[in-house]
Amino acid sequence: MATYREAKCRLCRREGGKLFLKGDKCYTGKCPFEKRPTPPGAHGAGRKKVSEYGKQLREKQKVKRIYGVQEGQFRAYYSKAERAKGITGENMLSLLERRLDNVIFRMGIGASRSQARQLVNHGHFLVNGKKVNIPSYIIKVGDVVTVKESKTSNKYFEAIKAGKPAVMPKWLEFNPEKLEGKILSLPARDDIDSQISEHMIVELYSK
């Protein structure tokens, strides 16, 4: 999969809002977006009015960047959401939220989704007792995600156990002492705190 290797804070500036791609730094005054919220480029501050299509395209790009997925993956999530029962946009966000890398991020094990993805790639986690090292793996209701026992003594995971527990969304629970989480339900739209207008993406793909 292609990897974005440029400064991630430029992505926030391009999308006109914080995407929280740099973990704790995004919540401090050191966040570059706080100092320079205009789009990147010499003429970023003076760009012309964006068309409706342009707004829809930017919304799609924003969601792709929040979750760290490429165009082909994103289109596949949309197609699957469209075929499922319910509201297409909400189904799509539910799939993105249940990616293993996002679940690890939501548990507070990864400071950012990119860090969580790296941890998954390195094979640190079990899903229902089986090793899974695929960040895009979709977690189901009732699945139990744990850190491999051989990794629990690692300094990184010791710090997770000793640190302040992260605030969990209602669809997820996490026991920091056991380094174990469980999916309680499908994520509801109200559980997703990112500023996303999913209906614009549906409108874009419906053309």
Secondary structure as UniProt FT lines:
FT   HELIX           9..15
FT   HELIX           23..27
FT   TURN            29..30
FT   HELIX           32..35
FT   TURN            42..43
FT   HELIX           44..46
FT   HELIX           52..67
FT   HELIX           71..83
FT   HELIX           88..97
FT   HELIX           100..106
FT   TURN            107..108
FT   HELIX           113..121
FT   TURN            122..123
FT   STRAND          125..127
FT   TURN            128..129
FT   STRAND          130..131
FT   TURN            135..136
FT   TURN            141..142
FT   STRAND          144..147
FT   HELIX           149..151
FT   TURN            152..153
FT   HELIX           155..162
FT   TURN            170..171
FT   STRAND          172..175
FT   TURN            176..179
FT   STRAND          180..183
FT   HELIX           189..191
FT   HELIX           198..205
//
